[in-house]
Amino acid sequence: MSHFSRTTASWAIAATLILTGCASAVREHIYKADETQIDIARWTHVRPQSLPVRTADGLALTGYYWPGDPMDRDVILFFHGRGSNQGVAARYAEHLIGRGDHVIVVSYRGFGGNPGSPTQAGLMTDGRAYVDRARQLVGSNARIFLVGHSLGGAVALHVAATVPVAGVVTLSTFDKLTESAPAGVGALLPDKWNNLDAATKIGAPLVMMHGTADDRVDMGQAAALFAAARSPTDWLIAPGAGHNPDMTRIAPLVSEAVEAVDSGALGRYPAALPAGWDIRRK
């Protein structure tokens, strides 16, 4: 439900919109924001609290929150991908609860009944607003971890490049949006999402997870992102896994990554890889 299509027809549409000067229409193509109001009960087994958040530019967004252990300072913020919504994000993020960490589902402008229209700057503003809200909920000493799927990984990387966080986890995240477009089109896109540049500006540890069978973001893009990272980085490679995350397998690894960062033991993470998985470190 959340990907950047590389099909010729898809980019032909984008190219036509660019050439006719329709930046807003191009963004509609990039983000595929579903404006349908979310009924969270349809998406979760353990219903989260509704979490209102106001952005720096005055938008009122609605995300979700599962409180953790009152003594735990770790907060995981989950960022969803293109064409998705905060309901799908909650379905994924629900697998992260129950281990003591506070878990927040980030929602963006223009998605899931929220006001506004998505842009790169807007989604970054939204992400920073949720970081601020997490500190209000848990305290100024909260340890903020950003977890993002696909486009959500891009938002997480760019937010982490601009505000202090404890760590970042990306799931099936691309290197640069312009690389997914045919020659001559990428340079004209209104939103570039250059994750390679963002990765050079992050001081917090980074954990990447990518499947070898991802048909939307290839392994070459993952390798480029890994190479660009300047902070301590672990790249977990899942054989045969596709673009959408299997959170029953991934959530324990995310929670373990949080614990490893907290204890300064990322070099020994994970304690055991799933069968057939590989890991690269830097």
N, C-alpha and C positions, 0 to 999 in steps of 0.2 A: 504493500500500500504506500510505501514511501521510497521513491527512487528517482534518479535522473535517467530518463530514457535516452538511449543513443541511436534510436532508429532514424533512418533518413527522413521519413515522413514527419516525425516529431520535430526535428530540427528545421525542416523545410518550413513548417508553420512559424517557428521562431524567427527564421531569417526573413520571411515575408513581413512579419510584424515589425521587426527592426527597421527594415527598409521603408516602411510606411510611417515610421516615427511614433509608433504606439508603445511607449515605454510601459505604461500600465498594463497593456495587454500582454507584453512580453513577460512581465512579472507574474501575471496570472498563469502563464504557461510554465514558468520556472517553478512556482510554489504549489500550484493546484490546491489552493486553500479551500477546504470544505467548510462552509459557513454554518452548517447544520448545528443547531443547539445540541449539546451533549447530555444524554441521560446516563449518568455515571453508573447507575444500578445495572445497566445492560452490559457493562464492561468489566466489572469487578465482583469478586466473591466477598472480600472484606472491604466494605464501603469506606472510602476515605472522607475526610472533612473537606468541604468546599473551601478554597483559599483565595480570597479576593486580593488582588495586587494592583497598585496604581503605578504607572510608569512615569518616568521623568517628564514625558511630554503629555501627561494628563489622561492616558487611556486607562479604563478600568477593565482588567483582565480577570478571568476566573481559572485557577488551577486547582490542584488537589494536594492533600497533605495527610500522611499517616504519621502521627507522633511516635517517636521512639522512646527508649528508656530515658527518663528525666535526667539521669546522670551522664548520659552519652552525649558528647559534643559533636558527633559526626552527623552531617546532613548530606544526603544524596539527592541531587537535582537531576531529574530525567528529562531529556529534550527529544521530542519526536521528529520524524522526518517529513519529507515532502509528500503532499497529498494525504497526509495522515491527520490526526487530531489528538486532543488530550485524552480522549477515551481509549484509543489504541495505546497511547503512552501509559495510561494507568494500568491497562492489561499487562503490559510489559513490566512496569515498575512494581506492581503488586508482588512480584517474585522476590523483590529486594527487602520486603518487610519481615519482621519477626526475628531479626538478629540484633536488635538494639538500636540500629541507626534510624534517624528520622528520614523520611522519604517524601520528596515533593515532586509533583508532576508539573512541569513548566508548560504553559500554554501561550501561544503567540497571537498577536493582532491579526484579525481576519480569519482565524481558524476557530471552529467549534463554537460559534455564536459570539466570539469576541468582536469588539468594534475595531475599525481601522483596516488598513490594507498592508500586506507584508512587503517589506523591502529588507535589504541586508542591514542597513542602519537601524531599522525598526526592530528587527528580531534581536539584534544585539542589545538594544535598549530594553527590550522585554526581558532578556536573560539577566541583565544586570539588576533589573527591578526584583527578580526572584531571588537573586543572591542577597540583596538588601533585606528582603522579606524573611529569608531564612535566618539571618542574623537577628532580626527582631523577634522571631519565634524562639530561637534556641539560645541567643545571647551573643555578645560581641566576640566571644572566644570560640564561636562555632567553627568547626573544621568543615569547609565546603568542598564537596566532591561533585564534579559535573560529569554526567554520563549521557552521551548522545548517540542516537542511531542515524546513520546516513547524513542528511542535511542537519539533523540535530547535533551530530558530531561536529559539523562545521560551526554551528552556533556556539557550542560549548568551547571549541578551540578559540574562537574569536573573543568570546567573553573572558576566558582565562588569560588572554593576551592583554586585557585591559584592566582587570581587577584581581586582587590576590585570592587564590583558592588553594586548597590543600592538594588536589589532584584532579586528573582528567582521564576518563575512559571513553574511547571511541569505538563504535560498533559499525563496521561496514562503511567507513567514511572515506570520501574521495580526496584527491589532492587539490585540484583547482577546477571550478565549474567550467572555465574556458576550455579545459582539456577535453571535456565531454562534447564540445561543439565542433562542427566541421571547420576547416580553415576559412578564415574570413568572417565567421559569425561570432566566435568567442570574444574577439576584441571589441565587439559592438554591444555586448550584453550590458545592461544597466547595473547588474550586481555580479561581481567577479568571484566572490567566495574563494580567495586564494588562501587555502589552508596551509600551504607550505610556508608562506610568510608568517601566518599566525603562529605556527609551530616554533618558529625561531624566537618568538617573543615570550614564550611560556617558561616560567621558572619552576613550576610545579611538576612532579612526576607525571608521566603519561603512560597509560596502558592502552594498547591498540588490540582489537580482536577482529579478525577477518577470515572469511571462508574462501577456500580455493575454488568453490563452485559459484561464487558471487557473479551473476550475469549482468550486474548493473554497475558495479565498481570493481574493476579488475585488479589483480594482484600487483600489476605495475604501478597503479596509483597508490596502493597501500605501501609498496616499497619506497616510493618517492616521499611519502609522508613520514615514514620511519627515518629515512635519511636526513630529512630536513629538521627533525626534532633536535633541540639543544639541551633539553632536560633529560634526566634519567628516564629511559623508555624501554618498555617490554612490549614486544609484538607477538601475540599469540595467534597461531595459524591453525585453523580448524579444517581438516581435510573433508571435502565433500559438502561443506556447509554453504548455504546460499546467502542471499542478501538480508532477509528478515531474520532477526535473532531468535534462537531457541532459548528462551530465558530459563527454562528448567535446568539447562546446562550452564548457561552463562552467569546467572545471578549469583551462585555461590562463588564464582571466580571474581566477580565484581566486589562482593562483600569481603573476600579474602584480600583483594588489592587494597581496600580501605584500611584493613587491619595492618597490612604490610607497610603502607605509607606511615600510618600512625606510629608503628614501632621501629621505623627506620630499617626495615628488613626487606625492602623491595628486591634486593639482589637474590634473595632466597625464595622469591615468589614465582609461581605457586608451589605449594608443598608437593603437589602431584598434578601433572598434566593429564587431562583425559586421554584415553587410549588413542594413539595415532597423531595427536596434536604435536606441534613443534613450537619452539619459542626462540626469539632473537632478542638480544639485549644490547643496550648501549648506555 
